[in-house]
C-alpha cells in the first residue's frame, strides 16, 4: 500500500508514508485519490469507488478495507486487534489537557457501557456464568461498525 501511495505522490521512498496519517495530510486531493483508486483496482482486479480514499482516510484504514474485500476471513479475524491498535496509536498523539479530559471521559463511559453489556450477557447465560463477554459480537462486527461505534462513543475518528 505504501509503495502505491508513494508512487502516486511521487515520493522516492515508501518509508516516508505513515500508515496512520490521513491521506489529506499526506497531500492527497481528488485527482491523486482517483489515481490511487485506479492503481489499487487494477492490482485487486475489482472495481473500487471513486471515494475510496475519502471513505477510508488513512493508509491503514484503506489496507484493512481492501483486505476485507480480498481476504474476508483474514480481515474478520484481525479487525478487532487492528481497531484497538489504531485507538492506542491515536491516544499516543500529543493532546492538550482539555482534549485529554474529554477523551478520558468518553473512554470511561464506553468502558462502563461495555461492562454493563458483559454483565447483562453473563446474567442471561445458564447458571449466571458468563459464556459470552461480547467477543462473538465483536468478531462478527465489520470494521466500519466498530469505527462508527468508537466515533460515536469517543467522538474521534
N, C-alpha and C positions, 0 to 999 in steps of 0.2 A: 504494500500500500504506500509506504513512504517513498519508494522508488518512483512510483507513478506520480505521486504528488510533486516530488522534486522535479520530474521531467516536465510536468505542466507549468510549474513555476520557474523553470529554467535554472534550478539550483544544480550545482555540480555534485553535491553530496547529499544523499538522503538522510544522513545523520543530523542534518540541520532541522529536520522536521520533527516536532514534538507530537507525540500521539494524543496528548490531551489538550493541545492548544486549538482553539476554534479556527475553522477554515478562514473566517473573516479576518482574524488576526494574522494568519499566515499570508494574507494578500489575495485571497480568492474574491472574484467578482462573478457576475453572471456568465461571462464568456469562459473564464477558466473553470468554473463549475461544470459547464456543459462539456468542455474538453475532457475533464477528468471522468465525467459520467460516460462519455463515448469510449474512452480507453478501457474503463472497467467493464463496460457492457461487452466490448469485443473480447476481452480476456475471459469473462464469465460465460460468454455465449448466451446471454439473456438480455431482454430489454430492461432498462432501468429508467426511472422517472427523471425528468429534467431537474426536478427539485431535490435530487438525491443528496447533494452536499448540504443543502439548507435544512433538509429533514433530519440529517444525521450530522450535526455541526462540528464533530471532531474526527480526526483520522481513526481514533479508537472506536468511536460510535459507528462510524461507517464500516469499519472492518467487522465489527460484531454483526451489523445488519447483513453484510454480504455473506458472512459465514452462515448466518441463519437461513439464507436463501440457498446457498450451495451445499451446506452440510448441516441440515436442520437437527439431526440427532446430536451432533457435537455441540452446536450452539445451545441447545436446550440444557445440556449438562454444565456448560460453562457460564451461562448468562448471569446467574446469581453471584458467583465469585467475581466476575468482571464488574458488575454493578457496584458491589461493595468496595472493590478496589478503586473504582472511579470516585466513589464518595470519599474514601480515605484520602485519595490524592487531592481532591478538592479541599478537604479540611486542612491539608498541609500548606496550602497557599496562605500568604500573609493576609491578614484581615485586620480591620480596625476594631476597637473594643466594642463599639455599638453593634457591629455586624456579628462579632463572636457571640455576644449576648443573645442576639436574635436567633442565630443558628443553633445555639445551645438549647434554647427554649423549645425550638421546633423539634430538635432531635430527641429531647426528653419526652415531649408529647408523643412523638412517633413510637418511642420505646414503650411508653405506658400503654398505648393502644395495642402494640404487638403483644405485650404481656397479658393484657385483658383477653385478647383473642386466643392466646395459648391456654389461658385458664379456662376459657369457655369450651375450647376443644377438649381439654382434659376432663372437664365435667361431663361432657357428652359421651366420653369413652366408657365402655363397660367396666364396672368396678371403680370408676372415678380415676383410673390410671391414664396418664397422658400417653396416647398412642400416636398422636399426630401433633407436632409442635408448629405446624404451618409449613414444614419443609415441602410436603407434597404440593401445597398450593403455590409456594414459591417456584418449585421446579416446573409447574405447568404454566406459569405466567410468562408472557412474552417480555422481551427486553423493553419494548415500548410501554407495556403496562407497569413494569417496575419503575421505569424512569418517570412516568406520569405520576405514579404514586409518591415517589420521592419528591418530585417537583411540587406536588400538591401539599405534601407534609412539611417540606423544608423550605420551599419557595425558591430553590436554586436549581439550575439545570446545566 
